[in-house]
Amino acid sequence: MGTRTLGIDIGDGHISGVVLEQQRRSAVLHNWCYLPMADEVEPAAAIVQLCEHLAWDGEVCICGLPLSRMSVRNLVLPFSDVKKITQALPFELEEQLIAPLDSLSYDFCLGRKNGNGSLLVVFAVEQDWLADILAGLAGSADPDRILPAMLPLAEQCNRSRPNREPFLLVHADLHSMSIALIVEGKPMLFRRLAHPGETHLHPPFILEGDSVLAQSPAAEQCIALMAHSIEQSLDFFRMENRVGVNPASVILAGPLAGMDDSLVELMSSTLHLPVERMELIDQARVVCSDEQRASWQGARMDRALAIALAGKKKDGVNFRQHQLAKKMSLVSRRRRLLLPVAAVCGLLLFGLGYVGFDTYNLQRKDAELSGKMREVYRATFPGVTRIQDPYIEMQAKLKSLQGTETPLPYFVTGRWVLPVLAEVSRRIPASIALKVSRFSINREGVAMKGTTDSFNGVELMKTALSDSSRFGSVRIVSATADKGKNEGAIRFELQMQLEGM
């Protein structure tokens, strides 16, 4: 069983609803109902009654409002970015609407771009009126979206016209006309045109199902007045917004779409445009049985059907915003949380897999290097039979062979120590009073610390040692007066760099 969607159309004198069931890629007609609604009946009570007739307990509910309950404005803004439009729109509407902006729920649809700017169609409705409707539904229905009923009807008409020629949609009943101008697939104009009096359509017309009976010659005059009202509205729109667009055809919908062909031809000749009737159930390829098609009243149900067809669309105009926004149920919250939780779990599994694979590669490389080090260790020290950690054990072996810093044999054999001592002793003049406190030799050079009687003696020792071929350079590290027990003595330190021998 597929997802069921209820489309509710609140009209000026009626309420209608269509239930569609989404099966794969097809929309199946499930049920529908049309109820007259008196002026004193509240819309919430009418919706509850409608849901009882339809035995509604489905998932998605969309509610369409008549243009008579909202303010519709056309605005031109010098940019087309939706984020900028959303930020600037409240300031523009303050000058356009009479009611305070915080008492209205409003939204917009983006029309055709006008140069670097955009033409907007803005809809606004009283928040308190919507809040009363939502509060009075008593759990029978909780609309996911509330929008102008003409908007989804215009969108469905646009889908059935692949040539994208501009067209005028006229939805007419016994009370008023609602028109929509679509240019290049974008809505540009929505207007409600009230009939000029009761004599305009009543008694000239009587509705019997989807048929319209003309019972007096005044019907032709009524059609002419309707066409004249449409022309006036289009002219005013062009003049106010400085756009030069003309519709290529007129699509007639609503109860008056069932009038005689002669009256349709009269409207066409008055508007100088071809007029065609809407058959939405065929254009949208809604699946229904022969029995359903025989009893289907398309002229009365077209807006409700278009609203139900828009149920799967999640973006677009929606008056349920801010404090009127629909509260998510526990199931919906769980569904919304399911995707990020699944994404996090997937990332964790991927990370664990990557870490495991990387650890395996590192362990394999470590085993290869350990095997190579063991081979090198055995080749260097053939007498070793047991190896625990080849790297550490080889370092220990090499240090034991090298000693602390300079190989031990150089000092044991006397090849370095004695010649260096003899050179230093021979070079230092005997006239210098000298006492050596420390004498150290390493591979780099010789360091000598001690005391003498004058700074001049330190300089003489440096000069004498610098002439030796064994020392590459001789420098005085320090030479200071000793203020301790030996007053008048000079403490010094010399460093001599050894040349290769």
C-alpha positions in Angstrom: 0.0 0.0 0.0 1.4 3.3 -1.1 1.4 6.7 0.6 -2.0 8.4 0.7 -2.3 12.2 0.2 -5.4 14.3 0.9 -5.8 17.6 -1.0 -8.3 20.0 0.5 -9.6 23.0 -1.5 -11.4 25.7 0.6 -13.4 27.7 -1.8 -15.6 30.8 -1.3 -18.8 28.7 -1.1 -17.6 25.1 -1.0 -15.0 22.7 0.3 -13.7 19.7 -1.6 -11.1 17.0 -1.0 -9.4 14.4 -3.1 -7.4 11.4 -1.8 -4.7 10.0 -4.0 -2.6 6.9 -3.3 1.0 6.9 -4.6 1.8 3.5 -6.1 5.3 3.4 -7.6 5.3 6.2 -10.2 1.6 6.5 -10.6 -1.0 8.5 -8.6 -4.2 6.4 -8.1 -7.5 8.1 -7.4 -8.8 6.7 -4.1 -11.7 8.9 -3.0 -13.2 12.4 -3.3 -15.9 14.6 -1.8 -17.5 18.0 -2.6 -19.5 19.8 0.1 -21.3 23.2 -0.2 -20.2 25.6 2.6 -22.4 28.3 3.9 -20.9 31.7 4.9 -21.6 31.1 8.6 -19.8 27.7 8.7 -16.2 27.8 10.0 -13.5 26.3 7.7 -12.3 24.1 10.5 -15.7 22.5 11.0 -16.0 22.0 7.2 -12.7 20.3 7.1 -13.7 18.0 10.0 -16.9 17.1 8.1 -15.0 16.5 4.9 -12.5 14.1 6.6 -15.5 12.2 8.1 -17.0 11.7 4.6 -13.6 10.6 3.2 -12.8 8.4 6.3 -9.4 10.1 6.3 -6.6 8.5 8.3 -3.7 8.9 5.9 -0.2 10.3 6.0 0.1 13.6 4.0 -2.5 16.4 4.1 -2.2 19.6 2.0 -4.7 22.5 2.3 -5.4 25.1 -0.3 -6.8 28.5 0.5 -8.8 30.9 -1.8 -7.3 34.1 -2.9 -10.2 35.9 -1.2 -8.6 35.1 2.2 -5.2 36.5 1.4 -3.3 39.6 0.1 -1.4 39.1 -3.1 1.3 41.5 -4.1 3.8 41.7 -6.9 7.3 43.0 -6.0 10.4 43.7 -8.0 13.7 43.4 -6.1 17.1 44.2 -7.6 18.6 40.8 -6.9 17.6 37.1 -7.5 19.4 35.4 -4.6 16.7 33.6 -2.5 18.6 34.3 0.8 18.8 38.0 0.1 15.2 38.1 -1.0 14.1 36.5 2.3 16.1 39.1 4.3 14.8 42.1 2.4 11.1 40.9 1.9 9.8 42.0 5.4 11.0 45.6 4.9 9.3 45.7 1.4 6.1 44.3 2.7 5.7 46.9 5.5 5.0 49.5 2.9 2.7 47.2 0.9 0.4 45.6 3.5 -2.2 47.4 5.7 -2.1 44.9 8.5 1.0 44.7 10.8 3.5 42.2 9.4 3.8 40.3 12.7 0.1 39.4 12.5 0.5 37.8 9.0 2.0 34.6 7.7 3.5 35.2 4.3 5.6 33.5 1.7 6.6 34.1 -1.9 7.3 32.4 -5.2 10.0 33.6 -7.5 8.7 34.7 -10.9 10.6 35.5 -14.1 13.9 37.4 -13.7 13.7 41.0 -14.8 17.2 42.0 -15.8 19.4 41.7 -12.7 16.4 41.7 -10.5 13.4 39.4 -9.9 9.7 39.6 -10.0 8.1 38.1 -6.9 4.5 37.0 -6.2 4.0 37.4 -2.4 1.0 35.8 -0.5 0.0 36.9 3.0 -2.8 35.6 5.2 -3.9 36.4 8.8 -2.1 34.2 11.4 -5.0 34.2 13.8 -7.4 32.9 11.1 -5.0 30.1 10.3 -4.4 29.4 14.0 -8.2 29.1 14.6 -8.5 26.6 11.7 -5.6 24.4 13.0 -6.9 24.5 16.5 -10.4 23.5 15.4 -9.4 20.4 13.4 -9.6 18.3 16.5 -7.1 15.7 15.3 -9.1 14.9 12.1 -6.3 16.3 9.9 -3.1 18.1 10.4 -2.0 19.8 7.2 1.7 19.4 6.3 1.4 22.5 4.0 -1.1 25.4 3.6 -0.8 27.3 0.4 -2.9 29.2 -2.2 -5.1 26.8 -4.0 -4.4 28.4 -7.4 -0.7 27.8 -7.2 -0.6 24.0 -7.6 -3.3 24.2 -10.2 -1.1 26.6 -12.3 1.9 24.3 -11.8 -0.1 21.3 -13.0 -1.2 23.2 -16.1 2.4 24.3 -16.8 3.5 20.6 -16.7 1.1 19.7 -19.5 2.4 22.5 -21.8 5.9 21.5 -22.9 6.2 24.4 -25.4 6.4 26.8 -22.4 4.3 29.4 -24.1 2.8 32.0 -21.7 -0.8 31.2 -20.8 -3.6 32.6 -18.6 -5.3 30.2 -16.2 -8.9 31.2 -15.3 -10.7 29.4 -12.5 -14.3 30.7 -12.5 -17.4 29.8 -10.4 -20.6 31.5 -9.5 -18.9 33.8 -7.0 -15.7 35.0 -8.5 -12.8 34.4 -10.9 -9.2 33.6 -9.9 -6.6 34.1 -12.6 -3.0 33.2 -12.9 -0.5 34.3 -15.5 2.4 31.9 -16.2 5.3 33.0 -18.4 8.3 30.7 -19.2 7.1 28.2 -16.6 7.1 30.8 -13.8 4.1 32.4 -12.1 3.9 36.2 -12.5 0.4 37.2 -11.6 -2.4 35.9 -9.2 -5.6 37.9 -8.9 -9.1 37.3 -7.6 -11.8 39.2 -9.7 -15.1 39.4 -7.9 -18.2 39.4 -10.2 -19.7 42.9 -10.5 -23.0 41.9 -8.8 -25.5 39.1 -8.3 -27.0 39.8 -11.8 -23.6 39.0 -13.3 -23.8 35.2 -12.9 -27.0 34.6 -11.0 -29.6 33.9 -12.3 -27.9 33.8 -15.8 -26.2 30.5 -14.9 -27.2 27.4 -12.9 -24.8 24.6 -12.1 -25.9 21.0 -12.5 -22.9 18.8 -11.6 -20.2 19.7 -14.1 -22.7 21.3 -16.5 -23.6 24.9 -16.7 -27.0 25.9 -17.9 -27.6 29.4 -19.3 -31.2 30.4 -18.5 -31.3 33.9 -20.0 -29.8 36.0 -22.7 -27.8 37.8 -20.0 -25.3 35.0 -20.1 -23.5 36.4 -23.1 -23.3 39.8 -21.4 -21.9 38.1 -18.3 -19.1 36.4 -20.4 -18.3 39.7 -22.0 -18.0 41.4 -18.6 -15.8 38.5 -17.4 -13.5 38.9 -20.4 -13.4 42.7 -19.9 -12.4 42.2 -16.2 -9.6 39.9 -17.2 -8.3 42.4 -19.8 -8.3 45.2 -17.3 -6.4 43.2 -14.7 -3.7 42.2 -17.3 -3.4 45.8 -18.5 -3.0 47.1 -14.9 -0.4 44.4 -14.2 1.7 45.3 -17.3 1.5 49.0 -16.4 2.4 48.6 -12.7 5.3 46.2 -13.2 6.5 47.5 -16.6 6.4 44.1 -18.3 5.3 43.5 -21.8 3.9 39.9 -21.7 0.8 38.6 -23.5 -0.6 35.2 -22.9 -0.8 32.9 -25.9 -3.9 31.1 -24.8 -6.4 30.8 -22.0 -7.1 27.7 -19.9 -10.6 27.6 -18.4 -11.1 25.7 -15.2 -13.6 25.6 -12.4 -17.4 25.1 -12.5 -17.9 27.5 -15.4 -15.6 25.4 -17.5 -18.7 23.3 -18.2 -20.6 26.0 -20.0 -21.7 25.7 -23.7 -19.2 25.8 -26.5 -20.9 29.0 -27.8 -20.1 30.8 -24.6 -16.5 29.5 -24.7 -16.1 30.8 -28.2 -17.6 34.2 -27.1 -14.9 34.4 -24.4 -12.2 33.5 -26.9 -13.4 36.2 -29.4 -13.6 38.8 -26.7 -10.1 38.1 -25.4 -8.7 37.5 -28.9 -7.1 34.3 -27.5 -7.8 30.6 -27.9 -9.7 29.2 -24.9 -9.4 25.5 -23.9 -11.0 23.6 -21.1 -8.9 21.9 -18.4 -9.1 18.1 -18.0 -6.6 17.6 -15.2 -7.3 14.0 -14.4 -6.2 13.1 -18.0 -3.3 15.6 -18.2 -1.8 14.4 -14.9 -2.4 10.7 -15.9 -4.2 9.9 -12.7 -5.1 6.2 -12.6 -8.8 5.5 -11.9 -11.4 2.9 -12.7 -14.2 3.4 -15.4 -16.8 3.7 -12.6 -14.8 6.5 -11.0 -14.3 8.3 -14.3 -18.0 8.2 -15.0 -18.8 9.9 -11.7 -15.8 12.2 -11.6 -16.7 16.0 -11.5 -13.5 17.5 -12.8 -14.7 21.1 -12.9 -15.5 21.1 -9.2 -12.6 18.9 -8.1 -9.7 20.3 -10.3 -8.1 22.4 -7.6 -8.4 19.7 -4.9 -6.8 17.2 -7.3 -4.0 19.6 -8.1 -3.3 20.2 -4.4 -3.2 16.4 -3.8 -0.8 16.0 -6.7 1.5 18.5 -5.1 1.6 16.5 -1.9 5.0 14.9 -2.5 6.6 18.3 -3.2 8.3 19.5 0.0 9.4 23.0 -1.1 7.4 26.0 -2.4 4.9 28.3 -0.7 3.9 27.2 2.7 2.0 29.3 5.3 2.9 26.9 8.1 6.0 28.7 9.3 7.4 29.9 12.6 4.7 29.6 15.3 2.3 27.9 12.9 4.9 25.3 11.9 3.8 21.7 12.2 5.2 19.9 15.2 7.0 16.7 14.3 5.8 13.5 15.8 8.0 11.0 17.6 8.0 8.8 14.5 9.0 11.7 12.3 11.8 12.7 14.6 13.1 9.1 14.6 13.0 9.0 10.8 14.9 12.3 10.6 17.5 11.0 13.1 17.8 7.7 11.3 19.7 9.1 8.4 22.4 11.1 10.3 22.8 8.1 12.7 23.2 5.7 9.8 25.8 8.1 8.3 27.8 8.3 11.5 27.7 4.5 11.9 28.9 4.2 8.3 31.8 6.6 8.9 32.7 4.8 12.1 32.8 1.4 10.3 34.8 2.9 7.4 37.2 4.5 9.9 37.6 1.2 11.8 38.2 -0.7 8.6 40.8 1.8 7.5 42.6 1.7 10.9 42.6 -2.1 10.8 43.9 -2.3 7.3 46.6 0.3 8.1 47.6 -1.6 11.2 47.9 -4.8 9.3 50.2 -3.1 6.7 52.4 -1.6 9.5 52.7 -4.9 11.3 53.7 -6.6 8.0 56.3 -3.9 7.3 57.6 -4.2 10.9 58.0 -7.9 10.6 59.9 -7.5 7.3 62.3 -4.9 8.9 62.8 -7.0 12.0 63.8 -10.0 9.8 66.3 -7.9 7.9 67.8 -6.5 11.1 68.2 -10.0 12.5 70.0 -11.0 9.3 72.4 -8.0 9.6 72.9 -8.7 13.3 73.8 -12.4 12.7 76.1 -11.4 9.8 77.9 -8.8 12.0 78.1 -11.0 15.1 78.2 -14.6 14.1 78.6 -15.9 17.6 75.2 -14.6 18.8 72.7 -17.4 19.1 69.7 -15.8 20.8 68.2 -12.4 19.6 65.3 -10.7 21.4 65.5 -7.1 20.0 68.1 -6.9 17.2 68.1 -3.0 17.1 68.8 -2.5 20.8 71.2 -5.4 21.1 73.2 -4.2 18.1 73.5 -0.7 19.6 74.7 -2.2 22.9 77.4 -4.3 21.0 78.7 -1.3 19.1 78.9 0.9 22.2 80.9 -1.8 24.0 83.3 -1.9 21.1 83.7 1.9 20.8 83.9 2.8 24.4 82.6 6.1 25.7 83.5 8.5 22.9 86.9 7.7 21.4 88.1 4.2 20.6 90.0 2.8 23.6 93.1 1.5 21.7 94.3 5.0 20.7 94.9 5.7 24.4 96.1 2.3 25.5 98.9 2.1 23.0 100.1 5.6 23.6 99.9 6.6 20.0 98.0 9.8 20.9 98.3 10.7 24.5 102.0 10.8 24.9 102.8 12.8 21.7 100.1 15.4 22.5 101.4 15.8 26.1 104.9 16.1 24.9 104.0 18.7 22.3 102.1 20.8 24.8 105.0 20.6 27.3 107.6 21.4 24.7 105.7 24.4 23.3 104.8 26.2 26.6 107.8 28.4 27.7 109.4 27.4 31.0 109.4 31.0 32.2 105.6 30.8 32.5 104.3 29.8 36.0 101.7 27.2 35.1 99.5 24.8 37.1 97.3 22.5 35.1 94.1 21.4 37.0 92.4 19.5 34.1 93.7 18.0 30.8 91.2 16.1 28.6 91.6 14.6 25.1 88.9 13.4 22.7 88.6 12.7 19.0 88.0 16.4 18.2 90.6 18.1 20.3 92.3 18.9 23.6 91.0 21.0 26.5 93.3 22.4 29.2 92.3 24.2 32.4 94.6 25.7 35.0 96.1 28.8 36.5 99.0 31.1 35.6 100.5 34.4 37.0 99.3 36.9 34.3 97.0 37.4 31.3 100.1 37.8 29.2 101.1 34.3 30.1 97.8 33.0 28.7 98.4 34.8 25.4 102.0 33.5 25.2 100.7 29.9 25.7 98.1 30.4 22.9 100.7 31.8 20.5 103.2 29.0 21.3 100.6 26.2 20.8 99.2 27.8 17.6 102.6 27.2 15.9 102.3 23.4 16.4 101.4 21.3 13.4 99.3 19.0 15.6 96.7 21.7 16.4 94.5 23.2 13.8 93.4 26.1 15.9 93.9 27.2 19.5 91.5 29.6 21.3 91.1 31.0 24.8 87.8 29.9 26.2 88.1 32.0 29.4 90.7 33.9 31.3 89.7 35.5 34.6 91.4 36.7 37.8 91.2 34.2 40.7 89.8 36.0 43.8 90.0 33.0 46.0 93.0 31.7 47.9 95.5 32.4 45.2 95.2 36.2 44.8 96.9 37.5 41.7 96.5 34.2 39.8 94.7 34.0 36.4 92.3 31.1 35.8 92.2 30.1 32.2 90.8 27.4 29.8 92.3 26.6 26.4 90.9 24.5 23.6 93.0 23.0 20.8 91.7 21.3 17.7 93.5 18.2 16.7 94.8 17.7 13.2 94.6 14.3 11.6 97.6 12.1 12.3 
